[in-house]
Amino acid sequence: MNIVLLGAPGAGKGTQAAKLVEEFHISHISTGDMLRAAVAANTPLGQKAKSYMDAGELVPDDVIIGLVIDRLQNEDTKTGFILDGFPRTSAQAVALDAELAKLERPLDGALLIDVDSEVIVKRLCSRRMCRECGYIGSVADEACPKCGGEMYQRDDDNEATVRNRLDVYEKSTAPLIDYYRGCDLLIPIDGDRDPDVVYTDVKAALA
């Protein structure tokens, strides 16, 4: 099972990815994690990425794709992978498809966890996090149900910031969704339901 995971911030991608990883023992590959790991390991691609990151510039597509392909050489990806946070543009998607074709490991689908933007605004603005253990709860949690720690609202969970993040997502990802739809790979799933119900549909769609 080789899939790309799409969805706006707060759509519940992480929850669904965790369920897929646990049940099917596939690798959850996040671009941010890959960049940090490559830089920490001081690999040639990591050094190249670090030079852009240190200068405050975007890491070029060819470097990111190189990191993804390097990561897919690891043994833990042989049973399958979930790409999260990449590709971000249709140009990256085209380049990724070409590299995966060389590896003879094409994508099985592009899973879109689809949630209305107003639902996401409400969801993220009511989200609270524990200062002690990082537990994510809601405004209803006066104290952390796990450790009793103080619950607070993250700076990026205020309404103005959330709406800006959603605008950026829509502008950058809409062409990507169209690309995968055109490739007959797009699998849209209604994410505005209980996570277990969503996961049942995810499994059925990927079967």
C-alpha positions as CSV (number, residue, x, y, z in Angstrom):
1,M,0.0,0.0,0.0
2,N,1.7,3.2,-1.3
3,I,-0.3,6.3,-0.7
4,V,-0.1,10.1,-0.6
5,L,-2.1,11.7,2.2
6,L,-3.9,15.0,1.5
7,G,-6.0,17.2,3.7
8,A,-6.1,20.6,5.2
9,P,-4.5,21.4,8.6
10,G,-6.9,20.0,11.3
11,A,-8.6,17.6,8.9
12,G,-7.5,14.6,10.9
13,K,-4.7,13.3,8.6
14,G,-2.4,12.4,11.5
15,T,-5.1,10.3,13.2
16,Q,-5.9,8.3,10.1
17,A,-2.2,7.9,9.3
18,A,-1.5,6.5,12.8
19,K,-4.4,4.0,12.4
20,L,-3.1,2.8,9.0
21,V,0.5,2.5,10.3
22,E,-0.6,0.4,13.3
23,E,-2.8,-2.0,11.4
24,F,-0.8,-2.4,8.2
25,H,2.7,-1.8,9.4
26,I,3.5,0.7,6.7
27,S,5.9,3.7,7.1
28,H,4.5,7.2,7.8
29,I,7.0,9.5,6.0
30,S,6.7,13.2,6.8
31,T,8.8,15.7,4.8
32,G,9.7,17.6,8.0
33,D,10.9,14.5,9.8
34,M,12.9,13.5,6.7
35,L,14.6,16.9,6.4
36,R,15.5,16.9,10.1
37,A,16.9,13.3,9.9
38,A,19.0,14.0,6.8
39,V,20.5,17.1,8.3
40,A,21.2,15.3,11.6
41,A,22.8,12.4,9.7
42,N,24.9,14.9,7.7
43,T,24.1,13.1,4.4
44,P,25.0,14.9,1.1
45,L,21.4,15.7,0.5
46,G,21.0,16.7,4.2
47,Q,24.0,19.1,3.8
48,K,22.4,20.6,0.7
49,A,19.0,21.0,2.3
50,K,20.7,22.6,5.4
51,S,22.3,25.3,3.3
52,Y,18.9,26.4,2.0
53,M,17.2,26.1,5.5
54,D,20.0,28.1,7.1
55,A,19.5,30.9,4.6
56,G,15.8,30.9,5.2
57,E,15.0,29.7,1.7
58,L,12.6,26.9,0.5
59,V,14.4,23.6,-0.1
60,P,14.2,23.0,-3.9
61,D,12.0,20.3,-5.4
62,D,14.9,18.2,-6.6
63,V,16.5,18.0,-3.1
64,I,13.1,17.1,-1.5
65,I,12.4,14.4,-4.1
66,G,16.0,13.1,-3.6
67,L,15.3,12.8,0.1
68,V,12.0,11.0,-0.5
69,I,13.6,8.5,-2.9
70,D,16.5,8.0,-0.4
71,R,14.0,7.3,2.4
72,L,12.1,4.8,0.2
73,Q,15.3,2.7,-0.1
74,N,15.0,1.8,3.6
75,E,13.8,-1.7,4.5
76,D,10.8,-0.4,6.6
77,T,9.1,1.0,3.5
78,K,9.0,-2.3,1.6
79,T,5.6,-3.2,3.0
80,G,4.3,0.2,1.9
81,F,4.4,3.9,2.8
82,I,2.3,7.0,3.5
83,L,3.7,10.3,2.2
84,D,2.5,13.1,4.4
85,G,3.4,16.7,3.5
86,F,4.7,15.8,0.1
87,P,4.1,16.4,-2.7
88,R,2.8,20.0,-2.2
89,T,2.5,21.0,-5.8
90,S,1.5,19.3,-9.1
91,A,5.1,19.7,-10.4
92,Q,6.3,17.8,-7.4
93,A,3.7,15.1,-8.0
94,V,4.8,14.7,-11.6
95,A,8.4,14.3,-10.5
96,L,7.5,11.9,-7.7
97,D,5.5,9.7,-10.1
98,A,8.5,9.5,-12.5
99,E,10.9,8.5,-9.7
100,L,8.4,5.9,-8.3
101,A,8.0,4.4,-11.8
102,K,11.8,3.9,-11.9
103,L,11.6,2.1,-8.5
104,E,8.6,0.1,-9.8
105,R,6.6,1.2,-6.7
106,P,3.8,3.4,-8.1
107,L,1.2,5.0,-5.9
108,D,-2.0,3.1,-5.1
109,G,-3.9,6.2,-4.3
110,A,-4.0,9.8,-3.1
111,L,-6.2,9.8,0.1
112,L,-7.9,13.1,0.7
113,I,-9.4,13.6,4.2
114,D,-12.0,16.2,3.2
115,V,-13.5,18.5,5.9
116,D,-15.4,21.8,5.3
117,S,-13.2,24.8,6.1
118,E,-15.7,26.3,8.6
119,V,-15.7,23.0,10.5
120,I,-11.9,23.1,10.6
121,V,-11.9,26.7,11.9
122,K,-14.2,25.7,14.7
123,R,-12.3,22.5,15.4
124,L,-8.9,24.1,15.6
125,C,-10.0,27.2,17.5
126,S,-11.5,25.0,20.2
127,R,-8.3,22.8,20.4
128,R,-6.3,22.9,23.6
129,M,-2.9,21.3,24.4
130,C,-1.4,20.2,27.7
131,R,1.8,22.2,28.7
132,E,3.1,19.1,30.5
133,C,2.6,16.1,28.3
134,G,1.4,17.5,25.0
135,Y,-2.0,15.9,25.1
136,I,-4.4,17.4,22.6
137,G,-7.9,18.0,23.9
138,S,-10.6,20.6,23.6
139,V,-11.9,23.8,25.3
140,A,-14.0,21.5,27.5
141,D,-10.9,20.2,29.2
142,E,-10.2,22.4,32.1
143,A,-7.2,20.3,33.1
144,C,-5.3,17.5,31.1
145,P,-7.2,14.2,31.5
146,K,-3.9,12.3,31.2
147,C,-1.6,14.1,33.7
148,G,-3.7,16.9,35.2
149,G,-1.5,19.6,33.6
150,E,-2.5,23.1,32.4
151,M,-4.4,23.2,29.1
152,Y,-3.6,26.1,26.8
153,Q,-4.4,27.4,23.3
154,R,-1.5,27.3,20.8
155,D,-0.7,30.6,19.1
156,D,-1.4,29.1,15.7
157,D,-4.9,28.0,16.8
158,N,-6.4,31.5,16.8
159,E,-9.0,32.2,14.2
160,A,-7.0,34.6,12.0
161,T,-4.0,32.3,11.8
162,V,-6.2,29.2,11.1
163,R,-8.0,31.0,8.3
164,N,-4.7,32.1,6.8
165,R,-3.3,28.5,6.9
166,L,-6.5,27.3,5.2
167,D,-6.1,29.9,2.5
168,V,-2.5,28.9,1.8
169,Y,-3.6,25.2,1.7
170,E,-6.4,25.8,-0.7
171,K,-4.2,27.8,-3.1
172,S,-1.3,25.3,-3.1
173,T,-3.2,22.1,-2.9
174,A,-6.2,22.6,-5.2
175,P,-4.1,21.9,-8.4
176,L,-2.6,18.9,-6.7
177,I,-6.0,17.4,-6.0
178,D,-7.0,18.1,-9.6
179,Y,-3.8,16.3,-10.7
180,Y,-4.5,13.1,-8.7
181,R,-8.1,13.2,-9.8
182,G,-6.9,13.3,-13.4
183,C,-4.7,10.3,-12.7
184,D,-7.7,8.5,-11.3
185,L,-5.9,8.1,-8.0
186,L,-7.9,10.6,-5.8
187,I,-9.8,8.9,-2.9
188,P,-11.9,11.6,-1.2
189,I,-13.2,10.6,2.3
190,D,-15.6,12.7,4.4
191,G,-13.5,13.6,7.5
192,D,-16.2,15.4,9.4
193,R,-17.3,12.3,11.4
194,D,-16.0,10.2,14.3
195,P,-12.4,9.1,13.5
196,D,-13.3,5.4,13.7
197,V,-16.1,5.8,11.2
198,V,-13.7,7.8,8.9
199,Y,-11.2,5.0,9.2
200,T,-13.7,2.3,8.3
201,D,-14.3,4.2,5.0
202,V,-10.6,4.7,4.5
203,K,-9.9,1.0,4.8
204,A,-12.8,0.2,2.4
205,A,-11.6,2.7,-0.1
206,L,-8.0,1.4,0.0
207,A,-9.0,-2.3,-0.1
